[in-house]
Amino acid sequence: MKESQKTPAWKHLTQVERLGEVLLRDGKLKLKQFAALMEDQLAMPEKRIGDLAVEKGYISQDELLDSLLRQIHVSRVVEASAKELALV
């Protein structure tokens, strides 16, 4: 596929969810909790969302690991599909 044929829609479809999005989608975080974590992260940019969520008691370490593994799996599937479609 030529560069000129790539549309923003393809870019959106091949974008991998960030961890916060995964936690929200899976129902492990409520939107209010996620917003609080985002504010915390602004004050402490060296901290990752998952670590902050565990520290605040929003999720367990096991839930964090599960979500990270799911995120990695999905990113590999998306990358393989994008390569197959010659999008990357």
Biopython code that builds the backbone (N, CA, C, O; Angstrom):
import numpy as np
from Bio.PDB.StructureBuilder import StructureBuilder

atoms = [
    (1, "MET", "N", (0.852, -1.167, 0.000)),
    (1, "MET", "CA", (0.000, 0.000, 0.000)),
    (1, "MET", "C", (0.898, 1.231, 0.000)),
    (1, "MET", "O", (1.850, 1.319, 0.776)),
    (2, "LYS", "N", (0.588, 2.167, -0.868)),
    (2, "LYS", "CA", (1.366, 3.390, -0.950)),
    (2, "LYS", "C", (1.111, 4.256, 0.267)),
    (2, "LYS", "O", (0.047, 4.201, 0.884)),
    (3, "GLU", "N", (2.111, 5.057, 0.598)),
    (3, "GLU", "CA", (1.992, 5.965, 1.751)),
    (3, "GLU", "C", (0.767, 6.865, 1.605)),
    (3, "GLU", "O", (0.085, 7.149, 2.590)),
    (4, "SER", "N", (0.488, 7.312, 0.387)),
    (4, "SER", "CA", (-0.646, 8.213, 0.160)),
    (4, "SER", "C", (-1.987, 7.519, 0.380)),
    (4, "SER", "O", (-2.997, 8.189, 0.592)),
    (5, "GLN", "N", (-2.013, 6.178, 0.332)),
    (5, "GLN", "CA", (-3.253, 5.433, 0.531)),
    (5, "GLN", "C", (-3.540, 5.145, 1.994)),
    (5, "GLN", "O", (-4.655, 4.758, 2.341)),
    (6, "LYS", "N", (-2.562, 5.326, 2.841)),
    (6, "LYS", "CA", (-2.765, 5.098, 4.266)),
    (6, "LYS", "C", (-3.617, 6.223, 4.819)),
    (6, "LYS", "O", (-3.325, 7.402, 4.614)),
    (7, "THR", "N", (-4.654, 5.853, 5.508)),
    (7, "THR", "CA", (-5.553, 6.865, 6.053)),
    (7, "THR", "C", (-5.392, 6.935, 7.556)),
    (7, "THR", "O", (-4.868, 6.008, 8.174)),
    (8, "PRO", "N", (-5.846, 8.042, 8.152)),
    (8, "PRO", "CA", (-5.813, 8.125, 9.611)),
    (8, "PRO", "C", (-6.584, 6.973, 10.267)),
    (8, "PRO", "O", (-6.260, 6.571, 11.385)),
    (9, "ALA", "N", (-7.591, 6.445, 9.586)),
    (9, "ALA", "CA", (-8.358, 5.323, 10.136)),
    (9, "ALA", "C", (-7.447, 4.116, 10.356)),
    (9, "ALA", "O", (-7.562, 3.438, 11.377)),
    (10, "TRP", "N", (-6.545, 3.839, 9.416)),
    (10, "TRP", "CA", (-5.621, 2.715, 9.582)),
    (10, "TRP", "C", (-4.718, 2.940, 10.781)),
    (10, "TRP", "O", (-4.436, 2.021, 11.551)),
    (11, "LYS", "N", (-4.268, 4.183, 10.926)),
    (11, "LYS", "CA", (-3.400, 4.492, 12.056)),
    (11, "LYS", "C", (-4.144, 4.249, 13.367)),
    (11, "LYS", "O", (-3.585, 3.697, 14.314)),
    (12, "HIS", "N", (-5.395, 4.661, 13.411)),
    (12, "HIS", "CA", (-6.205, 4.459, 14.618)),
    (12, "HIS", "C", (-6.426, 2.969, 14.887)),
    (12, "HIS", "O", (-6.351, 2.520, 16.031)),
    (13, "LEU", "N", (-6.697, 2.216, 13.835)),
    (13, "LEU", "CA", (-6.969, 0.786, 13.997)),
    (13, "LEU", "C", (-5.741, -0.006, 14.418)),
    (13, "LEU", "O", (-5.866, -1.063, 15.035)),
    (14, "THR", "N", (-4.567, 0.494, 14.093)),
    (14, "THR", "CA", (-3.352, -0.240, 14.427)),
    (14, "THR", "C", (-2.666, 0.314, 15.680)),
    (14, "THR", "O", (-1.587, -0.144, 16.057)),
    (15, "GLN", "N", (-3.288, 1.284, 16.310)),
    (15, "GLN", "CA", (-2.721, 1.843, 17.541)),
    (15, "GLN", "C", (-3.023, 0.898, 18.707)),
    (15, "GLN", "O", (-4.161, 0.465, 18.890)),
    (16, "VAL", "N", (-2.013, 0.595, 19.472)),
    (16, "VAL", "CA", (-2.160, -0.312, 20.608)),
    (16, "VAL", "C", (-2.644, 0.474, 21.819)),
    (16, "VAL", "O", (-2.180, 1.583, 22.084)),
    (17, "GLU", "N", (-3.583, -0.119, 22.547)),
    (17, "GLU", "CA", (-4.107, 0.534, 23.745)),
    (17, "GLU", "C", (-3.017, 0.713, 24.787)),
    (17, "GLU", "O", (-2.154, -0.145, 24.968)),
    (18, "ARG", "N", (-3.078, 1.838, 25.461)),
    (18, "ARG", "CA", (-2.173, 2.072, 26.574)),
    (18, "ARG", "C", (-2.725, 1.335, 27.788)),
    (18, "ARG", "O", (-3.899, 0.967, 27.819)),
    (19, "LEU", "N", (-1.883, 1.125, 28.775)),
    (19, "LEU", "CA", (-2.272, 0.328, 29.927)),
    (19, "LEU", "C", (-3.521, 0.876, 30.619)),
    (19, "LEU", "O", (-4.408, 0.109, 30.992)),
    (20, "GLY", "N", (-3.595, 2.173, 30.790)),
    (20, "GLY", "CA", (-4.781, 2.767, 31.423)),
    (20, "GLY", "C", (-6.050, 2.435, 30.668)),
    (20, "GLY", "O", (-7.087, 2.176, 31.280)),
    (21, "GLU", "N", (-5.982, 2.438, 29.344)),
    (21, "GLU", "CA", (-7.139, 2.092, 28.511)),
    (21, "GLU", "C", (-7.518, 0.626, 28.698)),
    (21, "GLU", "O", (-8.700, 0.287, 28.752)),
    (22, "VAL", "N", (-6.513, -0.237, 28.797)),
    (22, "VAL", "CA", (-6.763, -1.664, 29.022)),
    (22, "VAL", "C", (-7.467, -1.860, 30.369)),
    (22, "VAL", "O", (-8.448, -2.598, 30.462)),
    (23, "LEU", "N", (-6.960, -1.197, 31.401)),
    (23, "LEU", "CA", (-7.547, -1.331, 32.737)),
    (23, "LEU", "C", (-8.987, -0.815, 32.765)),
    (23, "LEU", "O", (-9.846, -1.400, 33.425)),
    (24, "LEU", "N", (-9.243, 0.265, 32.057)),
    (24, "LEU", "CA", (-10.610, 0.803, 31.977)),
    (24, "LEU", "C", (-11.520, -0.162, 31.223)),
    (24, "LEU", "O", (-12.609, -0.494, 31.691)),
    (25, "ARG", "N", (-11.073, -0.603, 30.066)),
    (25, "ARG", "CA", (-11.890, -1.498, 29.231)),
    (25, "ARG", "C", (-12.226, -2.790, 29.949)),
    (25, "ARG", "O", (-13.333, -3.314, 29.827)),
    (26, "ASP", "N", (-11.251, -3.303, 30.704)),
    (26, "ASP", "CA", (-11.460, -4.565, 31.416)),
    (26, "ASP", "C", (-12.233, -4.384, 32.722)),
    (26, "ASP", "O", (-12.501, -5.356, 33.429)),
    (27, "GLY", "N", (-12.587, -3.145, 33.037)),
    (27, "GLY", "CA", (-13.368, -2.883, 34.247)),
    (27, "GLY", "C", (-12.557, -2.951, 35.531)),
    (27, "GLY", "O", (-13.125, -3.044, 36.619)),
    (28, "LYS", "N", (-11.246, -2.905, 35.416)),
    (28, "LYS", "CA", (-10.403, -2.966, 36.608)),
    (28, "LYS", "C", (-10.223, -1.593, 37.250)),
    (28, "LYS", "O", (-9.872, -1.490, 38.425)),
    (29, "LEU", "N", (-10.467, -0.538, 36.468)),
    (29, "LEU", "CA", (-10.434, 0.828, 36.978)),
    (29, "LEU", "C", (-11.729, 1.534, 36.606)),
    (29, "LEU", "O", (-12.309, 1.283, 35.549)),
    (30, "LYS", "N", (-12.164, 2.402, 37.473)),
    (30, "LYS", "CA", (-13.284, 3.286, 37.166)),
    (30, "LYS", "C", (-12.695, 4.565, 36.575)),
    (30, "LYS", "O", (-11.531, 4.884, 36.814)),
    (31, "LEU", "N", (-13.484, 5.281, 35.818)),
    (31, "LEU", "CA", (-13.004, 6.490, 35.167)),
    (31, "LEU", "C", (-12.480, 7.499, 36.191)),
    (31, "LEU", "O", (-11.468, 8.157, 35.947)),
    (32, "LYS", "N", (-13.154, 7.625, 37.323)),
    (32, "LYS", "CA", (-12.724, 8.553, 38.366)),
    (32, "LYS", "C", (-11.340, 8.153, 38.900)),
    (32, "LYS", "O", (-10.493, 9.012, 39.147)),
    (33, "GLN", "N", (-11.121, 6.855, 39.074)),
    (33, "GLN", "CA", (-9.818, 6.375, 39.545)),
    (33, "GLN", "C", (-8.734, 6.671, 38.505)),
    (33, "GLN", "O", (-7.629, 7.093, 38.847)),
    (34, "PHE", "N", (-9.067, 6.443, 37.239)),
    (34, "PHE", "CA", (-8.107, 6.692, 36.167)),
    (34, "PHE", "C", (-7.739, 8.171, 36.115)),
    (34, "PHE", "O", (-6.570, 8.518, 35.948)),
    (35, "ALA", "N", (-8.734, 9.039, 36.258)),
    (35, "ALA", "CA", (-8.474, 10.483, 36.260)),
    (35, "ALA", "C", (-7.546, 10.862, 37.420)),
    (35, "ALA", "O", (-6.638, 11.676, 37.248)),
    (36, "ALA", "N", (-7.771, 10.277, 38.590)),
    (36, "ALA", "CA", (-6.916, 10.545, 39.745)),
    (36, "ALA", "C", (-5.489, 10.063, 39.470)),
    (36, "ALA", "O", (-4.526, 10.732, 39.845)),
    (37, "LEU", "N", (-5.352, 8.924, 38.827)),
    (37, "LEU", "CA", (-4.021, 8.398, 38.495)),
    (37, "LEU", "C", (-3.304, 9.308, 37.496)),
    (37, "LEU", "O", (-2.094, 9.514, 37.592)),
    (38, "MET", "N", (-4.051, 9.844, 36.546)),
    (38, "MET", "CA", (-3.455, 10.749, 35.567)),
    (38, "MET", "C", (-2.938, 12.013, 36.255)),
    (38, "MET", "O", (-1.863, 12.512, 35.924)),
    (39, "GLU", "N", (-3.704, 12.521, 37.204)),
    (39, "GLU", "CA", (-3.250, 13.691, 37.965)),
    (39, "GLU", "C", (-2.002, 13.366, 38.778)),
    (39, "GLU", "O", (-1.056, 14.152, 38.823)),
    (40, "ASP", "N", (-2.011, 12.198, 39.418)),
    (40, "ASP", "CA", (-0.835, 11.770, 40.179)),
    (40, "ASP", "C", (0.389, 11.653, 39.272)),
    (40, "ASP", "O", (1.499, 12.024, 39.653)),
    (41, "GLN", "N", (0.169, 11.139, 38.084)),
    (41, "GLN", "CA", (1.290, 10.944, 37.171)),
    (41, "GLN", "C", (1.855, 12.278, 36.683)),
    (41, "GLN", "O", (3.048, 12.379, 36.399)),
    (42, "LEU", "N", (1.013, 13.290, 36.587)),
    (42, "LEU", "CA", (1.520, 14.616, 36.227)),
    (42, "LEU", "C", (2.484, 15.137, 37.290)),
    (42, "LEU", "O", (3.488, 15.778, 36.981)),
    (43, "ALA", "N", (2.156, 14.849, 38.544)),
    (43, "ALA", "CA", (3.010, 15.282, 39.653)),
    (43, "ALA", "C", (4.245, 14.399, 39.801)),
    (43, "ALA", "O", (5.277, 14.845, 40.302)),
    (44, "MET", "N", (4.137, 13.156, 39.366)),
    (44, "MET", "CA", (5.246, 12.189, 39.487)),
    (44, "MET", "C", (5.445, 11.476, 38.148)),
    (44, "MET", "O", (5.110, 10.298, 38.029)),
    (45, "PRO", "N", (5.980, 12.162, 37.146)),
    (45, "PRO", "CA", (6.095, 11.562, 35.804)),
    (45, "PRO", "C", (6.966, 10.312, 35.734)),
    (45, "PRO", "O", (6.877, 9.543, 34.776)),
    (46, "GLU", "N", (7.796, 10.111, 36.735)),
    (46, "GLU", "CA", (8.643, 8.909, 36.727)),
    (46, "GLU", "C", (7.859, 7.658, 37.094)),
    (46, "GLU", "O", (8.329, 6.544, 36.864)),
    (47, "LYS", "N", (6.675, 7.828, 37.657)),
    (47, "LYS", "CA", (5.831, 6.696, 38.057)),
    (47, "LYS", "C", (4.949, 6.262, 36.889)),
    (47, "LYS", "O", (4.443, 7.089, 36.130)),
    (48, "ARG", "N", (4.781, 4.975, 36.766)),
    (48, "ARG", "CA", (3.907, 4.423, 35.722)),
    (48, "ARG", "C", (2.503, 4.246, 36.290)),
    (48, "ARG", "O", (2.310, 4.038, 37.488)),
    (49, "ILE", "N", (1.531, 4.336, 35.384)),
    (49, "ILE", "CA", (0.123, 4.242, 35.787)),
    (49, "ILE", "C", (-0.150, 2.954, 36.558)),
    (49, "ILE", "O", (-0.824, 2.980, 37.588)),
    (50, "GLY", "N", (0.361, 1.843, 36.074)),
    (50, "GLY", "CA", (0.121, 0.562, 36.733)),
    (50, "GLY", "C", (0.669, 0.526, 38.152)),
    (50, "GLY", "O", (0.015, 0.032, 39.070)),
    (51, "ASP", "N", (1.864, 1.050, 38.319)),
    (51, "ASP", "CA", (2.460, 1.088, 39.660)),
    (51, "ASP", "C", (1.650, 1.976, 40.598)),
    (51, "ASP", "O", (1.431, 1.632, 41.759)),
    (52, "LEU", "N", (1.210, 3.116, 40.084)),
    (52, "LEU", "CA", (0.388, 4.013, 40.899)),
    (52, "LEU", "C", (-0.939, 3.342, 41.287)),
    (52, "LEU", "O", (-1.402, 3.477, 42.420)),
    (53, "ALA", "N", (-1.534, 2.627, 40.347)),
    (53, "ALA", "CA", (-2.807, 1.955, 40.614)),
    (53, "ALA", "C", (-2.651, 0.897, 41.707)),
    (53, "ALA", "O", (-3.533, 0.734, 42.549)),
    (54, "VAL", "N", (-1.540, 0.189, 41.690)),
    (54, "VAL", "CA", (-1.278, -0.815, 42.733)),
    (54, "VAL", "C", (-1.027, -0.119, 44.070)),
    (54, "VAL", "O", (-1.569, -0.522, 45.099)),
    (55, "GLU", "N", (-0.203, 0.928, 44.046)),
    (55, "GLU", "CA", (0.106, 1.656, 45.278)),
    (55, "GLU", "C", (-1.146, 2.221, 45.943)),
    (55, "GLU", "O", (-1.255, 2.224, 47.169)),
    (56, "LYS", "N", (-2.086, 2.698, 45.135)),
    (56, "LYS", "CA", (-3.324, 3.264, 45.672)),
    (56, "LYS", "C", (-4.339, 2.186, 46.062)),
    (56, "LYS", "O", (-5.369, 2.492, 46.663)),
    (57, "GLY", "N", (-4.053, 0.934, 45.723)),
    (57, "GLY", "CA", (-4.954, -0.152, 46.061)),
    (57, "GLY", "C", (-6.121, -0.316, 45.102)),
    (57, "GLY", "O", (-7.085, -1.017, 45.409)),
    (58, "TYR", "N", (-6.039, 0.332, 43.937)),
    (58, "TYR", "CA", (-7.104, 0.209, 42.940)),
    (58, "TYR", "C", (-7.109, -1.173, 42.298)),
    (58, "TYR", "O", (-8.165, -1.723, 41.987)),
    (59, "ILE", "N", (-5.911, -1.729, 42.104)),
    (59, "ILE", "CA", (-5.768, -3.059, 41.511)),
    (59, "ILE", "C", (-4.681, -3.805, 42.271)),
    (59, "ILE", "O", (-3.874, -3.201, 42.977)),
    (60, "SER", "N", (-4.671, -5.122, 42.118)),
    (60, "SER", "CA", (-3.620, -5.935, 42.736)),
    (60, "SER", "C", (-2.441, -6.066, 41.774)),
    (60, "SER", "O", (-2.548, -5.739, 40.592)),
    (61, "GLN", "N", (-1.327, -6.544, 42.295)),
    (61, "GLN", "CA", (-0.154, -6.796, 41.457)),
    (61, "GLN", "C", (-0.490, -7.830, 40.380)),
    (61, "GLN", "O", (-0.032, -7.717, 39.243)),
    (62, "ASP", "N", (-1.293, -8.842, 40.742)),
    (62, "ASP", "CA", (-1.694, -9.863, 39.766)),
    (62, "ASP", "C", (-2.550, -9.270, 38.654)),
    (62, "ASP", "O", (-2.396, -9.633, 37.488)),
    (63, "GLU", "N", (-3.452, -8.357, 39.010)),
    (63, "GLU", "CA", (-4.283, -7.710, 37.986)),
    (63, "GLU", "C", (-3.430, -6.856, 37.056)),
    (63, "GLU", "O", (-3.679, -6.801, 35.852)),
    (64, "LEU", "N", (-2.428, -6.196, 37.615)),
    (64, "LEU", "CA", (-1.516, -5.405, 36.791)),
    (64, "LEU", "C", (-0.779, -6.306, 35.814)),
    (64, "LEU", "O", (-0.708, -6.006, 34.622)),
    (65, "LEU", "N", (-0.233, -7.400, 36.306)),
    (65, "LEU", "CA", (0.498, -8.332, 35.453)),
    (65, "LEU", "C", (-0.403, -8.890, 34.355)),
    (65, "LEU", "O", (0.004, -8.966, 33.196)),
    (66, "ASP", "N", (-1.618, -9.278, 34.712)),
    (66, "ASP", "CA", (-2.577, -9.799, 33.744)),
    (66, "ASP", "C", (-2.855, -8.773, 32.640)),
    (66, "ASP", "O", (-2.886, -9.117, 31.459)),
    (67, "SER", "N", (-3.054, -7.529, 33.032)),
    (67, "SER", "CA", (-3.337, -6.481, 32.048)),
    (67, "SER", "C", (-2.131, -6.181, 31.173)),
    (67, "SER", "O", (-2.278, -5.935, 29.976)),
    (68, "LEU", "N", (-0.940, -6.199, 31.759)),
    (68, "LEU", "CA", (0.272, -5.991, 30.967)),
    (68, "LEU", "C", (0.467, -7.116, 29.953)),
    (68, "LEU", "O", (0.834, -6.864, 28.806)),
    (69, "LEU", "N", (0.224, -8.342, 30.371)),
    (69, "LEU", "CA", (0.343, -9.473, 29.441)),
    (69, "LEU", "C", (-0.674, -9.366, 28.311)),
    (69, "LEU", "O", (-0.356, -9.654, 27.157)),
    (70, "ARG", "N", (-1.889, -8.956, 28.639)),
    (70, "ARG", "CA", (-2.931, -8.780, 27.622)),
    (70, "ARG", "C", (-2.518, -7.666, 26.647)),
    (70, "ARG", "O", (-2.700, -7.798, 25.437)),
    (71, "GLN", "N", (-1.967, -6.584, 27.177)),
    (71, "GLN", "CA", (-1.524, -5.467, 26.341)),
    (71, "GLN", "C", (-0.419, -5.920, 25.375)),
    (71, "GLN", "O", (-0.439, -5.569, 24.195)),
    (72, "ILE", "N", (0.534, -6.693, 25.877)),
    (72, "ILE", "CA", (1.621, -7.193, 25.036)),
    (72, "ILE", "C", (1.084, -8.121, 23.954)),
    (72, "ILE", "O", (1.487, -8.026, 22.795)),
    (73, "HIS", "N", (0.177, -9.018, 24.329)),
    (73, "HIS", "CA", (-0.397, -9.949, 23.353)),
    (73, "HIS", "C", (-1.118, -9.192, 22.246)),
    (73, "HIS", "O", (-0.920, -9.486, 21.067)),
    (74, "VAL", "N", (-1.944, -8.230, 22.608)),
    (74, "VAL", "CA", (-2.702, -7.464, 21.618)),
    (74, "VAL", "C", (-1.748, -6.683, 20.719)),
    (74, "VAL", "O", (-1.960, -6.606, 19.509)),
    (75, "SER", "N", (-0.699, -6.104, 21.301)),
    (75, "SER", "CA", (0.238, -5.333, 20.481)),
    (75, "SER", "C", (0.932, -6.228, 19.459)),
    (75, "SER", "O", (1.196, -5.795, 18.337)),
    (76, "ARG", "N", (1.226, -7.459, 19.831)),
    (76, "ARG", "CA", (1.861, -8.399, 18.884)),
    (76, "ARG", "C", (0.899, -8.786, 17.769)),
    (76, "ARG", "O", (1.303, -8.906, 16.612)),
    (77, "VAL", "N", (-0.356, -8.981, 18.108)),
    (77, "VAL", "CA", (-1.367, -9.319, 17.099)),
    (77, "VAL", "C", (-1.550, -8.153, 16.132)),
    (77, "VAL", "O", (-1.599, -8.347, 14.917)),
    (78, "VAL", "N", (-1.650, -6.953, 16.673)),
    (78, "VAL", "CA", (-1.819, -5.764, 15.831)),
    (78, "VAL", "C", (-0.610, -5.577, 14.928)),
    (78, "VAL", "O", (-0.758, -5.296, 13.739)),
    (79, "GLU", "N", (0.580, -5.732, 15.484)),
    (79, "GLU", "CA", (1.798, -5.567, 14.681)),
    (79, "GLU", "C", (1.866, -6.598, 13.558)),
    (79, "GLU", "O", (2.201, -6.260, 12.423)),
    (80, "ALA", "N", (1.551, -7.843, 13.869)),
    (80, "ALA", "CA", (1.578, -8.892, 12.841)),
    (80, "ALA", "C", (0.547, -8.613, 11.752)),
    (80, "ALA", "O", (0.827, -8.806, 10.569)),
    (81, "SER", "N", (-0.634, -8.164, 12.141)),
    (81, "SER", "CA", (-1.671, -7.859, 11.167)),
    (81, "SER", "C", (-1.277, -6.677, 10.302)),
    (81, "SER", "O", (-1.500, -6.688, 9.092)),
    (82, "ALA", "N", (-0.692, -5.659, 10.916)),
    (82, "ALA", "CA", (-0.261, -4.483, 10.161)),
    (82, "ALA", "C", (0.819, -4.866, 9.155)),
    (82, "ALA", "O", (0.815, -4.373, 8.027)),
    (83, "LYS", "N", (1.740, -5.735, 9.550)),
    (83, "LYS", "CA", (2.783, -6.182, 8.622)),
    (83, "LYS", "C", (2.172, -6.959, 7.471)),
    (83, "LYS", "O", (2.565, -6.801, 6.316)),
    (84, "GLU", "N", (1.204, -7.800, 7.804)),
    (84, "GLU", "CA", (0.540, -8.607, 6.773)),
    (84, "GLU", "C", (-0.164, -7.714, 5.753)),
    (84, "GLU", "O", (-0.210, -8.036, 4.565)),
    (85, "LEU", "N", (-0.706, -6.606, 6.216)),
    (85, "LEU", "CA", (-1.408, -5.674, 5.329)),
    (85, "LEU", "C", (-0.476, -4.617, 4.749)),
    (85, "LEU", "O", (-0.918, -3.707, 4.047)),
    (86, "ALA", "N", (0.818, -4.743, 5.046)),
    (86, "ALA", "CA", (1.837, -3.802, 4.566)),
    (86, "ALA", "C", (1.538, -2.382, 5.020)),
    (86, "ALA", "O", (1.710, -1.426, 4.263)),
    (87, "LEU", "N", (1.089, -2.254, 6.261)),
    (87, "LEU", "CA", (0.803, -0.927, 6.810)),
    (87, "LEU", "C", (1.996, -0.348, 7.557)),
    (87, "LEU", "O", (2.045, 0.848, 7.844)),
    (88, "VAL", "N", (2.964, -1.221, 7.870)),
    (88, "VAL", "CA", (4.165, -0.730, 8.560)),
    (88, "VAL", "C", (5.397, -1.110, 7.786)),
    (88, "VAL", "O", (6.510, -0.788, 8.202)),
]
sb = StructureBuilder()
sb.init_structure("model")
sb.init_model(0)
sb.init_chain("A")
sb.init_seg("    ")
for serial, (resi, resn, name, xyz) in enumerate(atoms, 1):
    if name == "N":
        sb.init_residue(resn, " ", resi, " ")
    sb.init_atom(name, np.array(xyz, "f"), 0.0, 1.0, " ", f" {name:<3s}", serial, name[0])
structure = sb.get_structure()
